[in-house]
Amino acid sequence: MGACQPNNSQLYIGIDGGGSKCRATIYTAEHQKLGTGVAGRANPLHGLEQTFLSITESTQLAIADAGLAPSTSQQLIAGIGLAGVNVSHYYQHIVNWQHPFKAMYLTTDLHTACIGAHNGEDGAVIITGTGSCGYAHVGDNTICLGGHGFALGDKGSGAWLGLKAVEHVLLALDGFACATSLTERLLSHFNALDAMGIVEQLAGQSSSAYAKLARSVLACAQEGDAVAISIVKEGAEYICKLARKLFAVNPSRFSMIGGLVEPLYPWLDEDVAKRISPALTPPEFGAFLFARKQFNTKA
């Protein structure tokens, strides 16, 4: 963007880190957006070093986009919302990190997404991307549901859809389930001829590798594939149950955020779908608002 730093204005950086990418945006205290950078995944469950690297890289890319000097990071007040830091020891690892910022305030990506979605006001939010989770904050009431991570939860997420599809396709290729168009779609995706060809490419892979299959599952469901329809319906049913749990605290607004919001929308129950309001600002803006509030409180 090549923006110049306003005189006498404290700069902030809002960072949103999840299972697929880390997005950082620099703001002035007056909400002016100066620059944005995007790096790799930043979920500490997938490795602390990768998380630190993605935060640092996205920060430097945002600084460059703003036309500022690399050393500007030392002047930034950082608000960071990360997946995975609802697990206490990961939270402590991040808090204890020798970060490159003037000050750093850490919370979950759910919290900052909710702040951003409702522009700092109370509300509820569901994230449906690589993972899935729900959060609501209304007055003194806070609800946090899901977000247990790949293989332990994240039902209805991109990674979950991909995992369920692979499980069925491998059974079908071994002769224990019916092959459908989903089988051919995944074989084509991996350029594989048999089950072992798929296994070789997925062995040891993280949730993001499975999340890449979600669009194929959704496309097959839309085309009438019975197995894909069953998987998508089960995922959408969970997301609806998650939403209704959040509605119990009567949030004035409800938003859904993430790459699966649009393709999942037709599969949601009407009572949930009709309550969805667009997010007012992105999660990284929510992270900025969180940092500014924390910094001003401690000042």
C-alpha positions as CSV (number, residue, x, y, z in Angstrom):
1,M,0.0,0.0,0.0
2,G,2.9,2.3,0.6
3,A,1.1,4.2,3.4
4,C,3.0,6.5,5.6
5,Q,2.8,6.2,9.4
6,P,0.6,9.0,10.8
7,N,2.4,11.3,13.2
8,N,2.0,10.6,16.9
9,S,-0.2,7.6,16.2
10,Q,0.4,4.2,18.0
11,L,0.4,1.4,15.4
12,Y,-1.3,-1.9,16.1
13,I,-1.2,-5.2,14.3
14,G,-4.1,-7.7,14.3
15,I,-3.2,-11.3,13.6
16,D,-5.5,-14.1,12.8
17,G,-3.9,-17.6,12.8
18,G,-5.6,-20.8,11.9
19,G,-5.0,-24.3,10.5
20,S,-4.4,-23.1,6.9
21,K,-3.0,-19.5,7.1
22,C,-2.0,-16.6,9.2
23,R,-3.2,-13.1,8.2
24,A,-1.8,-9.9,9.7
25,T,-3.0,-6.4,9.2
26,I,-1.5,-3.1,10.6
27,Y,-3.9,-0.4,11.8
28,T,-3.6,3.0,13.3
29,A,-5.4,3.7,16.6
30,E,-8.0,5.5,14.4
31,H,-8.8,2.3,12.5
32,Q,-6.8,3.2,9.3
33,K,-5.6,0.1,7.6
34,L,-2.0,0.4,6.5
35,G,-0.9,-3.0,5.2
36,T,-1.7,-6.7,5.2
37,G,0.4,-9.9,5.0
38,V,-0.5,-13.6,4.7
39,A,1.7,-16.5,5.7
40,G,1.4,-20.2,6.4
41,R,-0.6,-22.0,9.1
42,A,-0.4,-20.8,12.7
43,N,-2.0,-23.4,14.9
44,P,0.4,-24.4,17.7
45,L,-1.2,-27.9,17.8
46,H,0.7,-28.4,14.4
47,G,4.0,-27.1,15.8
48,L,5.1,-24.0,17.8
49,E,8.0,-23.2,15.5
50,Q,5.7,-23.1,12.5
51,T,3.3,-20.8,14.5
52,F,6.1,-18.4,15.4
53,L,7.4,-18.4,11.8
54,S,4.0,-17.7,10.4
55,I,3.4,-14.8,12.8
56,T,6.8,-13.3,12.0
57,E,6.5,-13.8,8.3
58,S,2.9,-12.3,8.1
59,T,4.0,-9.4,10.2
60,Q,7.0,-8.6,7.9
61,L,4.8,-8.9,4.8
62,A,2.3,-6.5,6.4
63,I,5.0,-4.1,7.2
64,A,6.4,-4.2,3.7
65,D,2.9,-3.8,2.3
66,A,2.5,-0.7,4.4
67,G,5.8,0.7,3.1
68,L,7.3,0.8,6.6
69,A,10.8,-0.2,7.8
70,P,11.3,-3.8,8.9
71,S,12.2,-2.6,12.4
72,T,8.7,-1.3,12.7
73,S,7.7,-4.5,14.4
74,Q,9.3,-3.3,17.6
75,Q,6.8,-0.4,17.6
76,L,3.7,-2.5,17.1
77,I,1.1,-3.4,19.7
78,A,0.0,-6.9,18.6
79,G,-3.3,-8.6,19.1
80,I,-3.1,-12.2,18.2
81,G,-6.0,-14.6,17.9
82,L,-4.8,-18.2,17.4
83,A,-6.5,-21.6,16.9
84,G,-5.3,-24.1,19.5
85,V,-4.5,-21.7,22.4
86,N,-7.7,-22.8,24.2
87,V,-5.3,-25.6,25.3
88,S,-3.6,-24.0,28.3
89,H,0.0,-25.1,27.8
90,Y,0.0,-23.9,24.2
91,Y,-1.3,-20.6,25.4
92,Q,1.6,-20.4,27.9
93,H,4.2,-21.3,25.2
94,I,2.9,-18.4,23.0
95,V,2.7,-16.0,25.9
96,N,6.3,-16.8,26.9
97,W,7.6,-16.4,23.4
98,Q,10.3,-13.7,22.9
99,H,8.1,-11.9,20.4
100,P,9.3,-9.1,18.1
101,F,6.5,-6.6,19.2
102,K,6.3,-3.7,21.6
103,A,3.6,-5.6,23.4
104,M,1.6,-8.7,22.6
105,Y,-1.9,-9.7,23.7
106,L,-3.1,-13.3,23.0
107,T,-6.5,-14.9,22.8
108,T,-8.3,-17.5,20.8
109,D,-9.1,-17.0,17.1
110,L,-12.8,-17.6,18.1
111,H,-12.7,-14.6,20.5
112,T,-11.1,-12.2,17.9
113,A,-13.4,-13.5,15.2
114,C,-16.4,-12.7,17.3
115,I,-15.1,-9.2,18.2
116,G,-14.5,-8.6,14.5
117,A,-17.8,-10.0,13.3
118,H,-19.8,-7.7,15.5
119,N,-17.4,-4.7,15.4
120,G,-16.6,-5.0,19.1
121,E,-20.2,-5.6,20.3
122,D,-21.7,-8.7,21.8
123,G,-22.7,-11.6,19.6
124,A,-22.1,-15.2,18.5
125,V,-20.0,-16.7,15.8
126,I,-19.2,-20.1,14.3
127,I,-16.0,-20.7,12.4
128,T,-16.3,-23.3,9.6
129,G,-12.9,-23.5,7.8
130,T,-10.2,-26.1,8.3
131,G,-11.6,-26.6,11.8
132,S,-15.0,-25.8,13.4
133,C,-15.9,-24.1,16.6
134,G,-18.5,-21.8,18.2
135,Y,-18.3,-18.8,20.5
136,A,-20.8,-16.4,22.0
137,H,-20.3,-13.4,24.3
138,V,-23.4,-11.7,25.7
139,G,-23.0,-9.5,28.8
140,D,-21.3,-11.7,31.4
141,N,-22.1,-14.9,29.6
142,T,-19.5,-16.6,27.4
143,I,-19.9,-19.9,25.6
144,C,-17.1,-21.7,23.8
145,L,-17.9,-24.9,22.0
146,G,-15.9,-27.3,19.8
147,G,-12.5,-26.4,18.6
148,H,-11.0,-29.6,20.0
149,G,-8.8,-30.1,17.0
150,F,-8.5,-32.4,14.1
151,A,-9.2,-36.1,14.8
152,L,-10.7,-35.2,18.2
153,G,-13.5,-33.0,16.9
154,D,-14.0,-30.2,14.4
155,K,-17.1,-31.9,13.1
156,G,-18.6,-30.1,10.1
157,S,-15.2,-28.6,9.2
158,G,-13.3,-28.9,6.0
159,A,-10.8,-31.3,7.5
160,W,-13.7,-33.4,9.0
161,L,-15.5,-33.6,5.6
162,G,-12.2,-34.6,3.9
163,L,-11.5,-37.2,6.6
164,K,-14.9,-38.8,6.4
165,A,-14.7,-38.9,2.6
166,V,-11.3,-40.6,2.7
167,E,-12.5,-43.1,5.3
168,H,-15.4,-44.2,3.0
169,V,-13.3,-44.2,-0.2
170,L,-10.6,-46.4,1.4
171,L,-13.3,-48.9,2.6
172,A,-14.8,-48.9,-0.9
173,L,-11.5,-49.5,-2.6
174,D,-10.9,-52.5,-0.2
175,G,-14.4,-53.9,-1.1
176,F,-16.1,-53.1,2.2
177,A,-18.4,-50.2,0.9
178,C,-20.0,-49.1,-2.3
179,A,-17.9,-47.1,-4.7
180,T,-19.6,-43.9,-5.9
181,S,-18.5,-40.8,-7.9
182,L,-16.7,-39.6,-4.7
183,T,-14.3,-42.6,-5.1
184,E,-13.3,-41.5,-8.6
185,R,-13.1,-37.9,-7.5
186,L,-10.6,-38.6,-4.7
187,L,-8.6,-41.0,-6.9
188,S,-8.3,-38.3,-9.5
189,H,-7.4,-35.7,-6.8
190,F,-4.5,-37.8,-5.6
191,N,-3.7,-39.1,-9.1
192,A,-3.8,-42.6,-7.5
193,L,-4.9,-46.0,-8.8
194,D,-5.7,-47.7,-5.5
195,A,-6.1,-47.3,-1.7
196,M,-2.4,-47.4,-1.0
197,G,-1.9,-44.5,-3.5
198,I,-4.1,-42.3,-1.3
199,V,-2.6,-43.5,2.0
200,E,0.9,-42.8,0.8
201,Q,0.0,-39.2,0.2
202,L,-2.0,-38.6,3.4
203,A,0.2,-40.5,5.9
204,G,1.4,-38.0,8.5
205,Q,-0.4,-35.0,6.9
206,S,-2.1,-32.3,9.0
207,S,-5.7,-31.2,8.9
208,S,-5.1,-28.8,6.1
209,A,-4.4,-31.7,3.7
210,Y,-7.8,-33.1,4.5
211,A,-9.5,-29.7,4.3
212,K,-8.4,-29.4,0.7
213,L,-10.8,-32.3,-0.1
214,A,-13.9,-30.5,1.3
215,R,-14.8,-28.8,-2.0
216,S,-14.7,-32.2,-3.8
217,V,-17.1,-33.7,-1.1
218,L,-19.4,-30.7,-1.4
219,A,-19.4,-30.8,-5.2
220,C,-20.2,-34.5,-5.2
221,A,-23.1,-33.9,-2.8
222,Q,-24.4,-31.2,-5.0
223,E,-24.3,-33.6,-7.9
224,G,-26.3,-36.2,-6.0
225,D,-23.7,-38.6,-4.7
226,A,-25.4,-40.5,-1.9
227,V,-22.2,-40.9,0.2
228,A,-21.2,-37.3,-0.1
229,I,-24.7,-36.1,0.7
230,S,-24.7,-38.3,3.9
231,I,-21.4,-36.8,5.0
232,V,-22.4,-33.2,4.3
233,K,-25.8,-33.6,6.0
234,E,-24.1,-35.0,9.1
235,G,-21.7,-32.1,9.2
236,A,-24.4,-29.5,8.6
237,E,-26.6,-31.0,11.3
238,Y,-23.7,-30.6,13.8
239,I,-23.2,-27.0,12.8
240,C,-26.9,-26.3,13.4
241,K,-26.8,-27.9,16.8
242,L,-23.7,-25.8,17.6
243,A,-25.6,-22.7,16.6
244,R,-28.6,-23.5,18.7
245,K,-26.4,-23.9,21.7
246,L,-25.0,-20.4,21.1
247,F,-28.5,-19.0,20.7
248,A,-29.3,-20.1,24.3
249,V,-27.6,-16.8,25.5
250,N,-29.7,-14.7,23.1
251,P,-27.0,-13.0,21.1
252,S,-28.3,-10.0,19.2
253,R,-26.2,-11.0,16.1
254,F,-24.9,-14.3,14.8
255,S,-22.3,-14.7,12.0
256,M,-20.5,-17.6,10.3
257,I,-16.9,-17.2,9.2
258,G,-14.6,-19.4,7.1
259,G,-14.2,-20.9,3.7
260,L,-17.1,-23.4,4.1
261,V,-19.8,-20.8,5.0
262,E,-21.1,-20.3,1.5
263,P,-21.0,-24.0,0.3
264,L,-22.5,-25.2,3.6
265,Y,-25.3,-22.6,3.7
266,P,-27.8,-24.6,1.5
267,W,-27.5,-27.6,3.8
268,L,-28.3,-25.7,7.0
269,D,-31.7,-25.8,8.7
270,E,-33.9,-22.8,8.0
271,D,-34.0,-21.6,11.7
272,V,-30.2,-21.3,11.7
273,A,-29.7,-20.0,8.2
274,K,-32.1,-17.1,8.6
275,R,-30.3,-15.8,11.7
276,I,-26.9,-15.5,9.9
277,S,-25.7,-11.9,9.6
278,P,-22.6,-10.9,7.6
279,A,-19.5,-10.3,9.6
280,L,-19.0,-6.5,10.0
281,T,-15.2,-6.7,10.1
282,P,-12.6,-9.5,9.6
283,P,-11.0,-11.4,12.5
284,E,-7.7,-9.5,12.3
285,F,-9.6,-6.3,12.9
286,G,-11.1,-8.0,16.0
287,A,-7.6,-8.8,17.1
288,F,-6.7,-5.2,16.7
289,L,-9.7,-4.1,18.8
290,F,-8.8,-6.6,21.4
291,A,-5.1,-5.4,21.6
292,R,-6.1,-1.7,21.7
293,K,-8.5,-2.4,24.6
294,Q,-6.0,-4.4,26.5
295,F,-3.2,-1.9,25.9
296,N,-5.4,1.1,27.0
297,T,-6.5,-0.8,30.1
298,K,-3.0,-1.4,31.2
299,A,-1.7,2.1,30.2
